Amino acid sequence: MTLVLCSCSKQQKAESVINDFLEANLQASDYTVSFSDIDSTRYVSDSIVNIMRAEALKNKMFKKGIKYAGKSKQYIYTRVTICIDNDTTSHTFYLTPDMNQVVSFKAN
């Protein structure tokens, strides 16, 4: 018997976490997404995270009551293009350093 271990890349992990987040929090159920390459940043402060979360409350694409991960000193981010019907929007998503949860996002 041969055991094959499959380890997904960091990019795939980030995309999977964001896909799960979108599935749980987008108002629409029929959409497509594309991702930019992931990168890291230390230039997002707690106050910026709070502003992004407050702005997300106003975004009608998303459900209310989104649950986010706690804040960190560093984030992994990627730009995500979301297509719903004929409407295309771009957002930047910020993830925990271990890429297990979304911390915040903003419309670009």
Summary of the structure (lengths in Angstrom):
residues: 108
radius of gyration: 14.6
end to end distance: 49.7
largest distance: 54.0
contacts: 267
relative contact order: 0.24
helix: 27%
strand: 31%
